[in-house]
Amino acid sequence: MTEALLLRKMPYGDADLIVSLFTRDLGKVSGLAKNAKKSMKRFGGRLEPFVHSRVSFKERSGGLKFVEDLETVRVFHAFMEDIELFTWGSYLLEYTDIVLPEQTPNPELFDLLIKTLDGLDSKKSVLPLVLGFQLDALSLSGYEPNLQSCVDCGRAIEGESFFSVKRGGAVCGDCSTQKHNSLISRQFLEDRDQMDIYLGKVLKYIKLFTKFTEYHTEKELKSSRFIEELTI
């Protein structure tokens, strides 16, 4: 068995579910959960978001995986009790989904997601946790933006710089144009203590890295609409 979190699910026929699970040992795995819609005895409430579980699969001909068994490790209850927290948690699951390829193990990212959900479940400050997750998830999944040097001329970045979503990183003052209209501070992003103080700035960066992630994965985050409407 391997630890898992549900990323998404969709009905298949009258009784079954097709599920996408992020597993610690196998990476993102799609499988068929037979009779999951009709029989509570089969999986109970374990095929739900924010349930940390252990799962086993049975593989049939053609490579199709069937969810064989599920055991609950922990339920993150706070997400069921707070609609805003539920929305942020859903954003983290969707974010993880779009940066992960199928069946590519990434135990560090799995542990990061569990740690972040635990922090949110414990009612720690939401915005710094989400931004910290974004930055670490981008690094662990191979999408890390270049904040060390200018993506145009290669000059080392000191202090604030502009940021190009399309180019994938920082742009120095000499190379910047009106297209690079987002200011960014690498020093701020490396200082997690500052994030707890300047929450408006943190939210700005969350929105920026959401656009960056959508552009470079070529996938839309549906939950980004909620984030775009937030103000502090």
C-alpha positions as CSV (number, residue, x, y, z in Angstrom):
1,M,0.0,0.0,0.0
2,T,1.0,3.6,-0.5
3,E,-0.1,6.9,1.1
4,A,-2.5,8.9,-1.0
5,L,-4.6,12.0,-1.4
6,L,-7.6,12.4,-3.7
7,L,-7.0,15.1,-6.4
8,R,-10.3,14.7,-8.3
9,K,-13.0,12.2,-9.2
10,M,-15.7,11.8,-11.7
11,P,-18.6,9.4,-12.1
12,Y,-18.3,6.5,-14.5
13,G,-21.5,4.7,-15.2
14,D,-24.1,4.2,-12.5
15,A,-21.9,2.8,-9.8
16,D,-18.2,3.5,-10.4
17,L,-15.8,6.5,-10.0
18,I,-12.7,7.4,-12.0
19,V,-10.3,8.9,-9.5
20,S,-7.0,10.7,-9.7
21,L,-4.9,10.0,-6.6
22,F,-1.6,11.6,-5.7
23,T,0.4,8.7,-4.1
24,R,3.7,9.0,-2.3
25,D,5.4,6.1,-4.0
26,L,3.8,6.0,-7.5
27,G,3.1,9.7,-8.1
28,K,-0.2,10.7,-9.7
29,V,-2.3,7.6,-10.6
30,S,-5.7,7.4,-12.3
31,G,-7.8,4.4,-11.4
32,L,-11.3,2.9,-11.3
33,A,-13.1,2.6,-8.0
34,K,-15.8,-0.1,-8.6
35,N,-19.1,0.4,-6.9
36,A,-17.8,3.5,-5.1
37,K,-21.0,5.4,-5.7
38,K,-23.4,2.7,-4.6
39,S,-21.6,0.9,-1.7
40,M,-20.6,2.9,1.4
41,K,-19.2,-0.3,2.8
42,R,-16.7,-0.5,-0.1
43,F,-14.8,2.8,0.5
44,G,-16.9,4.6,3.1
45,G,-16.0,8.3,3.1
46,R,-12.4,7.7,2.2
47,L,-12.6,8.8,-1.4
48,E,-13.1,12.4,-0.5
49,P,-10.8,15.5,-0.6
50,F,-8.7,16.1,2.5
51,V,-8.6,12.5,3.5
52,H,-5.0,11.2,3.9
53,S,-5.2,7.5,3.2
54,R,-3.3,4.3,2.2
55,V,-4.3,2.7,-1.1
56,S,-3.7,-0.5,-2.9
57,F,-4.3,-1.1,-6.6
58,K,-4.9,-4.1,-8.8
59,E,-3.8,-3.7,-12.4
60,R,-5.7,-5.4,-15.2
61,S,-5.0,-5.9,-18.9
62,G,-4.3,-2.8,-20.8
63,G,-2.7,-1.1,-17.8
64,L,-6.0,0.0,-16.2
65,K,-5.7,0.3,-12.4
66,F,-8.5,-0.6,-10.0
67,V,-8.6,0.8,-6.5
68,E,-8.5,-2.3,-4.4
69,D,-8.5,-1.1,-0.8
70,L,-8.3,2.2,1.2
71,E,-7.3,2.8,4.8
72,T,-7.7,6.2,6.5
73,V,-4.6,7.7,7.9
74,R,-6.0,11.1,8.9
75,V,-9.0,13.3,8.0
76,F,-8.3,17.1,7.8
77,H,-11.5,18.1,9.5
78,A,-11.1,21.9,9.4
79,F,-11.6,22.0,5.6
80,M,-15.1,20.5,6.1
81,E,-16.0,23.2,8.6
82,D,-14.8,26.4,6.9
83,I,-15.8,27.2,3.3
84,E,-12.9,29.6,2.8
85,L,-10.4,27.1,4.0
86,F,-12.1,24.4,1.8
87,T,-11.5,26.7,-1.2
88,W,-7.9,27.3,-0.4
89,G,-7.4,23.5,0.2
90,S,-9.1,22.8,-3.2
91,Y,-6.7,25.3,-4.8
92,L,-3.7,23.4,-3.4
93,L,-5.0,20.1,-4.7
94,E,-5.7,21.5,-8.1
95,Y,-2.3,23.2,-8.1
96,T,-0.6,19.9,-7.3
97,D,-2.6,18.2,-10.1
98,I,-1.5,20.5,-12.9
99,V,2.2,20.5,-12.0
100,L,2.4,16.7,-11.7
101,P,2.8,14.4,-14.7
102,E,1.1,11.0,-14.5
103,Q,2.9,8.2,-12.6
104,T,6.1,10.1,-11.8
105,P,6.9,9.6,-8.1
106,N,7.6,12.8,-6.2
107,P,7.6,11.9,-2.5
108,E,9.0,15.4,-1.5
109,L,6.0,17.1,-3.1
110,F,3.7,14.6,-1.4
111,D,5.2,15.4,2.0
112,L,5.0,19.1,1.2
113,L,1.3,18.9,0.4
114,I,0.6,16.9,3.6
115,K,2.6,19.4,5.7
116,T,0.8,22.4,4.1
117,L,-2.7,20.8,4.6
118,D,-1.7,20.1,8.2
119,G,-0.7,23.7,8.7
120,L,-4.0,24.9,7.3
121,D,-6.0,22.3,9.3
122,S,-4.2,23.7,12.4
123,K,-5.5,27.2,11.5
124,K,-2.1,28.7,10.8
125,S,-1.9,31.9,8.7
126,V,-3.3,30.8,5.3
127,L,-1.6,33.2,2.8
128,P,2.1,32.5,3.8
129,L,1.4,28.8,3.8
130,V,-0.1,28.9,0.3
131,L,2.7,31.1,-1.1
132,G,5.4,28.9,0.5
133,F,3.7,25.9,-1.0
134,Q,3.6,27.5,-4.5
135,L,7.3,28.3,-4.4
136,D,8.4,24.9,-3.1
137,A,6.0,23.0,-5.4
138,L,7.3,24.8,-8.5
139,S,10.9,23.9,-7.5
140,L,10.0,20.3,-6.8
141,S,8.1,19.9,-10.1
142,G,10.7,21.5,-12.4
143,Y,8.8,24.8,-13.0
144,E,10.9,27.0,-10.7
145,P,11.1,30.6,-11.9
146,N,14.6,32.1,-12.3
147,L,14.8,34.8,-9.6
148,Q,18.6,34.8,-9.3
149,S,19.5,36.5,-12.6
150,C,17.9,38.5,-15.4
151,V,16.3,36.1,-17.9
152,D,17.4,38.5,-20.7
153,C,21.0,39.5,-20.0
154,G,22.0,37.1,-17.2
155,R,23.0,39.8,-14.8
156,A,22.6,38.9,-11.1
157,I,19.5,40.3,-9.5
158,E,20.0,42.5,-6.4
159,G,17.0,43.9,-4.6
160,E,13.7,44.3,-6.4
161,S,13.3,43.4,-10.1
162,F,10.6,43.1,-12.7
163,F,9.1,39.7,-13.4
164,S,8.1,38.2,-16.8
165,V,5.6,35.4,-16.7
166,K,6.3,34.4,-20.3
167,R,10.1,34.4,-20.0
168,G,9.9,32.6,-16.7
169,G,11.7,34.8,-14.3
170,A,13.2,38.1,-13.2
171,V,14.1,41.0,-15.5
172,C,16.5,43.7,-14.5
173,G,15.8,47.4,-14.8
174,D,17.9,47.8,-18.0
175,C,16.1,45.0,-19.8
176,S,12.5,45.7,-18.6
177,T,9.7,47.0,-20.8
178,Q,6.1,47.9,-20.1
179,K,5.3,44.2,-20.5
180,H,7.2,43.4,-17.4
181,N,5.0,45.4,-15.0
182,S,5.1,43.2,-11.9
183,L,7.8,44.1,-9.3
184,I,9.2,41.2,-7.3
185,S,11.6,40.9,-4.4
186,R,13.6,37.7,-4.1
187,Q,14.7,38.7,-0.6
188,F,11.0,38.9,0.5
189,L,10.2,35.5,-1.0
190,E,13.1,33.9,0.9
191,D,12.1,35.4,4.2
192,R,9.1,33.5,5.5
193,D,8.8,35.6,8.7
194,Q,8.2,38.7,6.5
195,M,5.3,37.0,4.9
196,D,3.3,36.8,8.1
197,I,3.5,40.6,8.4
198,Y,2.9,41.8,4.8
199,L,-0.2,39.7,3.8
200,G,-1.2,42.1,1.0
201,K,2.2,41.6,-0.7
202,V,1.9,37.8,-0.2
203,L,-1.5,37.8,-1.9
204,K,-0.1,39.7,-4.8
205,Y,2.6,37.1,-5.2
206,I,0.1,34.2,-5.0
207,K,-1.8,35.7,-7.9
208,L,1.4,36.3,-9.9
209,F,2.7,32.7,-9.4
210,T,-0.8,31.4,-10.2
211,K,-0.6,33.1,-13.6
212,F,3.0,31.9,-14.0
213,T,1.9,28.3,-13.3
214,E,-1.0,28.4,-15.7
215,Y,1.1,29.8,-18.5
216,H,4.0,27.3,-18.2
217,T,1.8,24.2,-17.6
218,E,-0.7,25.4,-20.2
219,K,-3.5,24.4,-17.9
220,E,-6.1,26.6,-16.2
221,L,-6.6,26.6,-12.5
222,K,-10.4,26.8,-12.0
223,S,-10.0,27.9,-8.4
224,S,-7.9,30.9,-9.5
225,R,-11.1,32.8,-10.1
226,F,-11.7,32.9,-6.3
227,I,-8.1,34.1,-5.7
228,E,-8.3,36.9,-8.3
229,E,-11.3,38.3,-6.5
230,L,-9.6,38.5,-3.1
231,T,-8.4,41.7,-1.7
232,I,-6.6,42.8,1.6
